[in-house]
Amino acid sequence: MSQCQPCDSEGEPLPSTELNEAWKLANAPKNDKFQYTHFAHKINSFDTTPKKLLASDSLLRPDRHALEQGDLSKAGFEKSSDDDDDDDGDDDGESNNSSGFEMELTRDVITSSLMNSL
């Protein structure tokens, strides 16, 4: 629970004022593995998913859905199979990153970080 009270410009409570409840944490749902609030469950639910999502939207990932259902082994399998697909690259064997900018940037950041730590 969080409370607040009207204060003056120095942050001191005004005379004759009381603490008021600003917000209160709701109890977590019973038997919830992740200790999410009811609100977190609602916004992460497939029931509230907009009908027109991009195919790449993470709400459509089977590993995420399995995790929400509490099926950890299926979630792990789906995640590792998704990661394997990402590692394969394009069918033509080329990387998605044609400019090499990302790799160069990463190398520069690592080099800079190492130099600063010496």
C-alpha positions in Angstrom: 0.0 0.0 0.0 1.2 3.5 -0.8 0.1 6.6 1.0 0.4 10.3 0.3 -0.2 13.5 2.1 -0.5 17.2 0.9 2.8 18.9 1.5 4.3 22.4 1.3 7.0 23.5 -1.2 9.7 22.1 1.1 8.0 18.7 1.2 6.7 19.0 4.8 3.1 17.8 5.5 0.6 20.6 5.6 -1.0 21.0 9.1 -4.3 19.3 9.7 -3.9 16.8 6.8 -3.8 13.1 7.0 -2.2 10.3 5.0 -4.4 9.1 2.2 -4.2 5.7 0.4 -2.8 6.3 -3.1 -2.9 2.7 -4.2 -2.9 -0.8 -2.9 -1.5 -4.0 -4.3 -4.2 -6.5 -5.1 -3.7 -10.1 -3.9 -2.1 -12.4 -6.5 -4.4 -15.1 -8.0 -4.4 -18.4 -6.1 -2.1 -21.1 -7.5 -0.3 -18.7 -9.8 3.2 -20.0 -10.6 4.5 -16.5 -11.7 2.9 -14.4 -8.9 1.4 -12.1 -11.5 -1.5 -9.8 -10.5 -4.9 -10.2 -12.1 -4.1 -7.2 -14.2 -0.9 -8.8 -15.6 -2.8 -11.9 -16.4 -5.5 -9.9 -18.2 -3.1 -7.9 -20.4 -1.0 -11.0 -21.2 -4.0 -13.2 -22.0 -4.8 -14.4 -25.5 -8.4 -13.4 -24.8 -7.4 -9.8 -25.0 -5.2 -10.1 -28.0 -6.2 -7.8 -30.9 -7.5 -9.7 -33.9 -5.2 -8.2 -36.4 -1.6 -8.7 -35.2 1.6 -8.7 -37.2 2.8 -12.3 -37.8 6.0 -11.3 -35.9 4.1 -10.2 -32.8 5.4 -12.0 -29.7 1.9 -12.6 -28.5 1.6 -15.2 -31.2 4.7 -17.2 -30.2 3.9 -20.8 -29.3 6.6 -20.8 -26.6 5.0 -17.8 -24.8 1.5 -19.4 -25.0 2.8 -22.7 -23.5 4.5 -20.7 -20.7 1.3 -19.0 -19.9 -0.5 -22.3 -19.7 2.2 -23.6 -17.3 3.6 -26.2 -19.7 7.3 -25.5 -19.1 8.7 -28.4 -21.1 6.7 -27.4 -24.2 7.7 -23.8 -23.7 11.3 -24.8 -23.6 11.0 -27.0 -26.7 9.2 -24.3 -28.7 11.7 -21.6 -27.6 14.7 -23.7 -28.6 13.1 -24.7 -31.9 12.4 -21.0 -32.6 16.0 -20.1 -31.7 17.3 -22.8 -34.1 15.1 -21.3 -36.9 16.6 -17.9 -36.2 20.2 -19.3 -36.4 19.5 -20.9 -39.9 19.5 -17.5 -41.7 17.9 -17.0 -45.1 17.4 -19.8 -47.6 20.1 -18.2 -49.8 22.7 -18.5 -47.0 23.2 -14.8 -46.6 22.8 -12.9 -43.4 19.8 -10.6 -42.8 22.4 -7.9 -42.0 23.8 -6.9 -45.4 25.6 -3.8 -44.2 27.5 -5.3 -41.3 26.7 -2.2 -39.3 25.4 -4.1 -36.3 28.5 -6.3 -36.1 30.8 -3.3 -36.5 28.9 -1.4 -33.8 29.1 -4.3 -31.4 32.9 -4.7 -32.0 33.4 -0.9 -31.4 31.4 -1.1 -28.1 33.3 -4.1 -26.8 36.7 -2.5 -27.8 35.7 0.8 -26.2 34.5 -1.0 -23.0 37.8 -2.9 -22.7 39.9 0.2 -23.3 38.0 2.1 -20.6 38.5 -0.8 -18.1 42.3 -0.7 -18.4 
